[in-house]
């Protein structure tokens, strides 16, 4: 039983292909018919849709002015995972949480339909993050990436250091050893597009169990949280887009690139995270401008959901560090 939950829980990180195919082997019942809807029909009152070079991006915006903070979700999630920390962070400045292509309510174009490149590719998603800043008139921002979203945040910081004022990786799923194996299985998987709806529906039926495995305190897994993860399965075209996202996932060698970072850096881990290995922190010591490593007690893979007040406090400490650093440089 525990092994089944562990495999399924990997879907919250970067080893999703193995999890999806494992669930498929355990249950291949036909998916029940459902009514699929356009993203606008599933949007919240505070949702906004932003056109980025023809790509319609769903986002949540709050606050104003500097500092700006951009929150980037991981696999199978969306902007909703930041709902408990976005309002308090907005007291400090501008906060942007958005859905990456393939997830949430952001558009799901064909891989070759966006002029900037395949919108499901992690490096192109890093470009999209900066293009979104351009569209919002934000010159520089602190990027906060959770789980597989840490890959996007780190890629953006490496490629656009002049646009990134700081980088926070939260329970990061960068290049785990299981990723290479799972991708090899995925490439050989026949009929992924055909089987994916049945697989995802089977995983959805176990969403509560998967999420309870991911956290330290199971009481954190509320109906609201489960609903957030399942909303994407109601969007027209979700299955084809998810297949595109899975196929675009690839090892990036990021664990060997921490020494290249040119921005202030902080990492946040959950002491009881069963999904990512905190030993990757040893690679992170190579960061030139390292602020702090945080290991949150009584916390699993979702610190922003499990301990939102503590999470916000750590982010604010990091923002203070960045401001102090900028002030010291201005007096030189």
C-alpha positions as CSV (number, residue, x, y, z in Angstrom):
1,X,0.0,0.0,0.0
2,X,2.7,2.5,1.0
3,X,4.7,1.7,-2.2
4,X,1.6,2.4,-4.3
5,X,1.2,5.8,-2.7
6,X,4.8,6.6,-3.1
7,X,4.7,5.9,-6.8
8,X,1.6,7.9,-7.2
9,X,3.0,10.8,-5.2
10,X,5.9,11.1,-7.6
11,X,3.4,12.7,-9.9
12,X,3.7,15.8,-7.8
13,X,7.4,16.0,-8.7
14,X,9.5,15.4,-11.8
15,X,9.1,11.6,-12.1
16,X,5.5,11.7,-13.2
17,X,5.8,9.3,-16.2
18,X,6.6,6.3,-13.9
19,X,3.7,7.2,-11.6
20,X,1.2,7.6,-14.5
21,X,2.2,4.2,-16.1
22,X,2.1,2.5,-12.7
23,X,-1.4,3.7,-12.1
24,X,-2.4,2.6,-15.6
25,X,-1.2,-0.9,-15.0
26,X,-3.2,-1.1,-11.8
27,X,-6.4,0.2,-13.2
28,X,-7.2,0.6,-16.9
29,X,-11.0,1.1,-16.7
30,X,-12.4,3.4,-19.3
31,X,-12.8,7.0,-18.1
32,X,-16.4,8.0,-17.5
33,X,-17.7,10.6,-19.9
34,X,-17.3,14.1,-18.6
35,X,-18.2,17.6,-19.8
36,X,-15.0,19.5,-20.8
37,X,-15.1,23.3,-20.5
38,X,-13.1,26.3,-21.7
39,X,-10.7,27.7,-19.1
40,X,-12.8,30.9,-18.7
41,X,-15.7,28.8,-17.4
42,X,-13.6,27.4,-14.6
43,X,-11.9,30.7,-13.6
44,X,-12.2,32.3,-10.1
45,X,-13.4,35.8,-9.5
46,X,-9.8,37.0,-9.1
47,X,-8.5,35.2,-12.2
48,X,-6.9,37.2,-15.0
49,X,-5.9,36.0,-18.5
50,X,-2.9,37.7,-20.0
51,X,-1.9,37.5,-23.7
52,X,1.8,36.7,-24.0
53,X,2.7,36.8,-27.7
54,X,-0.6,35.0,-28.5
55,X,-0.4,32.6,-25.6
56,X,-3.3,33.1,-23.1
57,X,-1.8,32.7,-19.6
58,X,-4.0,32.4,-16.5
59,X,-2.7,34.2,-13.5
60,X,-3.5,35.5,-10.0
61,X,-2.2,39.0,-9.3
62,X,-2.0,40.9,-6.0
63,X,-0.2,43.8,-4.4
64,X,1.7,46.6,-6.2
65,X,5.1,48.0,-6.4
66,X,8.5,46.5,-5.5
67,X,9.6,44.0,-4.6
68,X,7.9,41.8,-7.2
69,X,7.6,38.0,-6.5
70,X,6.7,35.4,-9.1
71,X,5.4,32.1,-7.9
72,X,5.9,29.0,-10.2
73,X,4.1,25.8,-9.5
74,X,5.2,22.2,-10.2
75,X,3.9,19.2,-12.1
76,X,0.1,18.7,-12.1
77,X,-0.5,21.8,-10.1
78,X,-1.3,25.5,-10.8
79,X,-1.5,28.9,-9.4
80,X,-3.9,27.7,-6.8
81,X,-1.1,26.1,-4.7
82,X,0.0,29.6,-3.7
83,X,-3.5,30.7,-2.5
84,X,-2.5,30.7,1.2
85,X,0.7,32.7,0.8
86,X,-0.2,35.1,-2.0
87,X,-2.3,37.6,0.0
88,X,0.2,38.0,2.9
89,X,3.1,38.3,0.4
90,X,1.1,41.0,-1.5
91,X,1.4,43.2,1.6
92,X,5.0,43.6,0.7
93,X,4.8,44.2,-3.0
94,X,3.6,42.8,-6.3
95,X,2.9,39.0,-6.4
96,X,2.2,37.0,-9.6
97,X,1.2,33.3,-9.6
98,X,0.5,31.8,-13.0
99,X,-0.3,28.5,-14.6
100,X,2.4,27.0,-16.9
101,X,1.2,25.7,-20.3
102,X,-0.3,22.2,-19.9
103,X,-1.6,22.9,-16.4
104,X,-4.4,24.9,-14.8
105,X,-6.3,27.3,-17.0
106,X,-3.5,28.5,-19.3
107,X,-3.9,27.8,-23.0
108,X,-2.9,24.4,-24.4
109,X,-1.6,25.1,-27.9
110,X,0.1,22.6,-30.2
111,X,3.8,22.3,-29.5
112,X,4.7,24.1,-32.7
113,X,2.0,26.8,-32.5
114,X,3.8,29.4,-30.3
115,X,6.3,31.6,-32.0
116,X,8.8,31.5,-29.1
117,X,9.0,27.7,-29.2
118,X,7.4,24.6,-27.7
119,X,5.5,26.0,-24.7
120,X,5.8,22.7,-22.9
121,X,9.6,22.7,-22.9
122,X,11.1,23.8,-19.6
123,X,13.6,26.2,-21.2
124,X,10.8,27.8,-23.3
125,X,8.8,28.1,-20.1
126,X,11.6,30.0,-18.5
127,X,11.4,32.4,-21.5
128,X,7.7,32.6,-21.0
129,X,8.2,33.6,-17.4
130,X,10.3,36.6,-18.4
131,X,8.0,37.4,-21.3
132,X,5.1,37.5,-18.7
133,X,7.2,40.0,-16.7
134,X,7.6,42.1,-19.8
135,X,3.8,42.0,-20.4
136,X,3.2,43.1,-16.8
137,X,5.8,45.9,-16.9
138,X,7.9,44.2,-14.2
139,X,11.7,45.0,-14.6
140,X,13.0,42.5,-12.0
141,X,11.4,39.9,-9.7
142,X,12.2,37.2,-7.1
143,X,11.4,33.8,-8.6
144,X,10.0,31.2,-6.3
145,X,9.7,27.7,-7.9
146,X,8.1,24.7,-6.2
147,X,8.9,21.1,-6.9
148,X,9.3,20.7,-10.7
149,X,8.6,24.5,-11.0
150,X,12.0,24.9,-9.4
151,X,13.5,23.9,-12.8
152,X,11.7,26.7,-14.6
153,X,12.7,29.3,-11.9
154,X,16.4,28.2,-12.0
155,X,16.6,28.1,-15.8
156,X,15.2,31.7,-15.9
157,X,17.7,32.9,-13.3
158,X,20.6,31.3,-15.2
159,X,19.5,32.8,-18.5
160,X,18.2,36.2,-17.4
161,X,20.2,37.2,-14.3
162,X,19.6,40.8,-15.0
163,X,15.8,40.2,-14.7
164,X,15.9,38.1,-11.5
165,X,16.6,39.8,-8.2
166,X,16.5,36.5,-6.2
167,X,15.8,32.8,-6.5
168,X,14.0,30.6,-4.0
169,X,13.7,26.8,-4.7
170,X,11.0,25.1,-2.6
171,X,11.3,21.3,-2.2
172,X,12.9,21.3,-5.6
173,X,12.6,18.4,-8.0
174,X,15.5,19.3,-10.3
175,X,17.1,16.2,-11.9
176,X,16.3,13.2,-9.7
177,X,17.9,9.9,-10.8
178,X,14.4,8.5,-11.4
179,X,13.7,11.1,-14.0
180,X,16.1,9.6,-16.6
181,X,14.7,6.1,-16.1
182,X,11.1,7.3,-16.3
183,X,11.7,9.3,-19.4
184,X,13.2,6.2,-21.1
185,X,10.0,4.3,-20.2
186,X,7.8,7.2,-21.5
187,X,9.6,7.3,-24.9
188,X,8.8,3.6,-25.4
189,X,5.2,3.9,-24.1
190,X,2.8,3.1,-27.0
191,X,-0.4,5.1,-27.4
192,X,0.3,7.6,-24.5
193,X,-2.3,10.0,-25.8
194,X,-4.9,7.3,-25.9
195,X,-4.3,5.8,-22.5
196,X,-3.6,9.1,-20.7
197,X,-7.3,10.0,-20.0
198,X,-7.9,6.6,-18.2
199,X,-4.6,7.0,-16.3
200,X,-5.3,10.5,-15.1
201,X,-8.9,9.6,-14.1
202,X,-7.6,6.7,-12.1
203,X,-5.0,8.9,-10.4
204,X,-7.7,11.5,-9.8
205,X,-9.8,9.0,-7.9
206,X,-6.8,8.6,-5.5
207,X,-6.0,12.3,-5.3
208,X,-6.7,12.5,-1.6
209,X,-4.4,9.5,-0.8
210,X,-1.6,10.9,-3.0
211,X,-1.7,14.3,-1.4
212,X,-1.9,12.8,2.1
213,X,1.3,11.0,1.3
214,X,3.0,14.2,0.2
215,X,2.3,16.1,3.4
216,X,3.3,15.7,7.1
217,X,-0.1,16.4,8.6
218,X,-3.0,14.8,6.6
219,X,-5.5,17.4,8.0
220,X,-3.9,19.8,5.5
221,X,-5.5,17.9,2.6
222,X,-8.8,19.7,2.4
223,X,-11.5,19.4,-0.2
224,X,-10.4,22.8,-1.5
225,X,-6.9,21.5,-2.1
226,X,-8.1,18.4,-3.9
227,X,-10.4,20.4,-6.1
228,X,-7.5,22.6,-7.1
229,X,-5.6,19.7,-8.4
230,X,-8.6,18.2,-10.3
231,X,-9.8,21.4,-12.0
232,X,-7.3,21.0,-14.8
233,X,-8.9,17.7,-15.8
234,X,-12.1,19.6,-16.7
235,X,-10.4,21.8,-19.2
236,X,-10.9,21.1,-22.9
237,X,-7.8,19.6,-24.4
238,X,-6.2,18.7,-21.0
239,X,-5.2,15.2,-22.1
240,X,-3.3,16.1,-25.2
241,X,-1.5,19.0,-23.4
242,X,-0.5,16.8,-20.5
243,X,1.0,14.3,-23.0
244,X,3.0,17.2,-24.6
245,X,4.2,18.3,-21.1
246,X,5.4,14.8,-20.3
247,X,7.2,14.3,-23.5
248,X,8.9,17.7,-23.2
249,X,10.2,16.8,-19.7
250,X,13.9,16.0,-19.9
251,X,17.0,16.0,-17.7
252,X,18.7,19.5,-17.6
253,X,21.8,18.9,-15.5
254,X,20.8,21.7,-13.1
255,X,22.4,20.0,-10.1
256,X,25.7,20.8,-11.6
257,X,25.0,24.4,-12.4
258,X,24.5,26.0,-9.0
259,X,28.0,27.6,-9.2
260,X,26.7,29.6,-12.3
261,X,24.0,31.4,-10.4
262,X,24.5,35.2,-10.2
263,X,21.6,36.1,-8.0
264,X,20.8,35.8,-4.2
265,X,19.6,32.2,-3.4
266,X,17.6,30.4,-0.8
267,X,16.2,26.9,-0.7
268,X,13.3,25.6,1.5
269,X,12.9,21.9,2.3
270,X,10.3,20.0,4.3
271,X,11.9,17.8,7.0
272,X,9.4,15.0,6.2
273,X,9.4,15.3,2.4
274,X,9.0,11.8,0.9
275,X,9.2,13.0,-2.7
276,X,12.5,14.9,-3.1
277,X,15.8,14.1,-1.5
278,X,17.1,17.0,0.6
279,X,20.7,15.7,0.1
280,X,20.7,17.8,-3.1
281,X,21.5,20.7,-0.7
282,X,25.1,19.6,-0.8
283,X,25.2,20.7,-4.5
284,X,23.6,24.1,-3.6
285,X,26.6,25.1,-1.4
286,X,28.3,26.1,-4.7
287,X,26.0,29.1,-5.1
288,X,28.1,32.3,-4.8
289,X,25.4,34.4,-3.2
290,X,23.8,31.9,-0.8
291,X,21.5,33.4,1.8
292,X,20.0,30.5,3.7
293,X,18.9,26.8,3.6
294,X,15.6,26.3,5.4
295,X,14.4,22.9,6.8
296,X,10.9,23.3,8.0
297,X,9.8,21.1,10.8
298,X,6.6,19.0,10.7
299,X,6.4,19.7,6.9
300,X,6.4,17.5,3.8
301,X,6.5,18.4,0.1
302,X,4.0,21.3,0.3
303,X,5.5,23.9,2.7
304,X,3.3,26.7,1.4
305,X,0.2,24.7,2.1
306,X,1.3,23.0,5.3
307,X,3.0,26.0,7.1
308,X,1.9,29.1,5.2
309,X,2.7,31.6,8.0
310,X,6.2,30.2,8.4
311,X,6.7,30.0,4.7
312,X,5.8,33.7,4.3
313,X,8.2,34.7,7.1
314,X,11.1,32.9,5.4
315,X,10.3,34.6,2.1
316,X,10.1,38.0,3.8
317,X,13.5,37.4,5.4
318,X,14.9,36.7,2.0
319,X,13.4,39.9,0.6
320,X,14.9,41.8,3.5
321,X,18.3,40.3,2.6
322,X,17.9,41.4,-1.0
323,X,17.0,44.9,-0.1
324,X,19.9,45.2,2.4
325,X,22.3,43.9,-0.2
326,X,21.0,46.4,-2.8
327,X,21.3,49.2,-0.2
328,X,24.9,48.3,0.6
329,X,25.9,48.2,-3.0
330,X,24.3,51.6,-3.6
331,X,26.5,53.2,-1.0
332,X,29.8,51.8,-2.4
